[in-house]
């Protein structure tokens, strides 16, 4: 999968978020080798291969980027609180394109790798009325370009 947050700044690809640590990925690899009666590579070799093809697990941010992310999150929450208390007939929406979902959600077998469909989930929440909207579509119905988001926003308005 491409990076969700920094795909414009990196060519790195990320493994699906089934494995949260390299240890869990390696244990899965070990069990697959055992089930298929194949020779298993060492932990170090598998790690080197993954690094050589520019792969990473999701959720691994350098400390500096994480600190910037947390700072932006705090500022956004402060802005949300200010908007909630604003006076007048103004509608204020929070919008979020959530992480890419993969369907079906399977963890094993060859089917897992051959039948994935990318599903997008865009949510809007009205801070004043506390009404939420969730738009869900899969990759054959549309992508994640400005066309999809402007259509959704126009639908809400």
N, C-alpha and C positions, 0 to 999 in steps of 0.2 A: 504494500500500500504506500502511496505517497504520504509525506508528512502533512498533517492537518493544519499545523500552525505556521510552519516555516518552509513550505514547499517552494517558495520563490527564491529562497536563499540557500537551498541545499539540493544536491542530487541524490542524497541518501534515500533508500527505500526502507520501509518498516514492515516487520512481520505483523500479521494480524494480532489483535490483542487477546489471543487465546493464552499465550504464555507471558506472564508478567515478569519472570526472571529467566536468566539464561539457564539456571539449574533446572527449572521446570521444562524448558525447551529440550534440554539435553536428556532428561528422563524420558520425555516423549519419544525422542529419537532412539534411545536405547530400547524402549519397548517395541517400537516399530521394527528395528533390526532383529530383535528376538522373535517377534511374531512372523517375520518373513524369512527367518533363517539366513540372515545376511551378516557379513562381518561388520563389526562396529568400530568406528574411528574413535580415537581418544578425545577426551574433553578438550584438551588444548588444540588438537587438530581441527575439530569442529568450530571452535572459537576463531581460529585463524582463517578458516574458509569463509565464515560469515563476515568477518572484517574485510577480507580481500575482495568480496563482491559488494561492499558498501551497504550492508544490511545492519539494522539495529532493531531492538525491541521498542515498542511504543512507550511513551512516558518518560524517556530518559533525556532530560534537559540539562545543559550545563548550568552551574550555580548562578552565574550572572544573568542568564536568560530567565531562570526561575524567579530570581529576585525582581527583575523588571516585570514579569508576568504578575506577580503578587501585588506589586505597586500599582499597576494598571487596574487590577481587580478592585483594590481598595478605593481608588479614585472613581471607578464606575459605580460602586455601591454608594459612595457619598453623593454622586450626581443623581442616582436613583432616589435617594432619600429626599433630596432637595426638590426633585420633580414631583414626587408624591404629595408634597405639602404645598405645591404651587396653587395659587388661587385662580379661579375662573373656569371657563368651559373648555379647557385644553385637555385633549386626550394624549396620554403619554404611554407609549408602547416600548416594551423591552423585546428585542428580537434575538434569536439564537439559532444558528445552524449547528445542530448537534453532530456528534461524531458519526462517521460513516457506519451504517449498520450493514451487516452481511446476512443474507437470507438464503437458505435456511441456516440456523445456528447449530451446526454440528461440530463435534470435536474429533471425530475419528473417521477412518476409511478413505478410500480414494474418492468417494462421493463428495467428501468435504472440500476437496480441491477442485473438483470439476463442475460443481453446480452452484457456485456462488453468484448472487445477484446483489449489486450495490444498491442500497436503499438510503435515500436522503430524508432527513427529518428537520423541518424548519418550524420553530415555534414563535408565537407572538403572545405577549401578555399585556393587557391593559392595566396599568398601575392604579387607575382611579376606580374602575368598575370591578376589578379583580376577575376579569373574564379572560380565559386563555384560548388560543387557537393553535392547532397542530396540523401541519401540512406534511403529508408523507407521500413520496413517489419513488419509483425505482428507475434505474438507469435507462431503460428503454422508453420511459415516458418523458424524460428530460434530464438535463444536467444540472450544474450549479452555476449558471451564468446569471448576468443581471436580468435577462428575460424572465427567468423563473421567479426571481425575488420581486421584481417590479409587478409581475402579474399577481402574486400573492398579496402584496401590499395594497394594490388597487382593489383587490377583492375585499379586503378588510375595510378599507376606506369607503 
